[in-house]
Amino acid sequence: MLAKARGKKLYAALHLADMTGFMLQSTQRYALVTAIDALCHTGNIIPFLGAARNALAQTGLLAFTTEKDFQCDTYRLGTSGRYTHAPKYVEEMLDSEGYLLLDQQDFTLHID
């Protein structure tokens, strides 16, 4: 994936790293942090949110996707091997980590 991204010559920098670890160690602050189709690989989103807070500029924005699950209270690992998250859980974790939810939208990211 990095080779493909590098070949497009669109990015100022590319890094091969665990996203949470990278953001925790980062001394640079970013205006935007995105995690698109990434949080389906983790249940507890608190470590991610804390790491993103470390990497974001004071007025930075965080954009991410989750797979909604109205059948659980927090998150669960589905038979597909991907985690799903209860919308209320996501909102509560954002609030507990000091984020202000500006917008949320429903859409189909991919079809299995």
N, C-alpha and C positions, 0 to 999 in steps of 0.2 A: 504494500500500500504506500509506503514511503517513497519507493522508487517511482510509482505512478504519480504521486503528488509532486515530487521533485521535477519530474518530466514536464509538468504543466507550467512550471515557472511562475506560479501565482503567489507563493508563500515567501515571506521574509526569512522564516526559520521553521524547521521541522525537527521534532525530537521523538526518539523512541524511548518511552518511559511509561510507568504506571501514572495515570492522571492524578491521583490523589498525592502520591509521593512527589511528583514533579511540582505540583502547585504548592505543597508545603515547603519545599526547598527553594522555591523561586524567590529571588530578590527583586525581580521585575514586577511591576503592577500593570494589569491589563484593563483596558476599557470594556472588554467583552470576553467572557468565558463561555464556551458552548460545550455541551455534552449531548450530542444527538445520537440516539440509538446506542447509548453507552450505559445508562443506569439500569438497563435490563440485565446487566451482568453483576449487579450488586443488590443486596436486600436493604440493609441499613444505609440510608443516604446521609446520615449525620457526618461521617468522616469526609465524604465528598463536599458537603456544604461548608464545613469548616475549612477545608483546604482551598476551596474556591474563594472563600472570604479572604484568606491570606493572599491570594494571587490577584484579587480585584483592586483596582483603584477605588478611592473613596466613593466616587460616583459611577463606578462600573456596573455593568449589567451581566446577569447570569441567565443563560437560555439553555434549557434542557428538555428532553423528552422522557416520559415514562409510559409504561403500559398500564392503563387503568384497570383496577380490580375492585369491584363493589362487593365482592364476596368475602373479603378479609378486612381486618381492622388495621393492619400495617402493610405488610408485604408477604409474598410467598413465592416459592420456586415452583413454576409450572412444569408440566410434563414436557414442554419444549426445551427445558433447560434455561429458560429466561425468567427473570423475576418480574412480577407484577406488583403494583403499588396502589394502595387505597388512596383516592384523591384527598380525603380528609387527613390522612397520615402525612402526605406530602405538604399540605398546607400548614399543618401543625409544626412540622419540622422546619419549614421555611421561617415561620414565626419565631420558633424557639432559637433559631440561629441569627435572628435579627434582620431577616430579609423582608422586603416589602413586595408582595405579589402584585405586579403591574398588569399582567394579562395571562390568560390561559386559553388554549384553543384545542378543539378535538380535530384530529385528522388521521388519515391512514399513512403511516410512515413506510410500511412495506407489507407485502402479503406473503405469508409462509406457504 
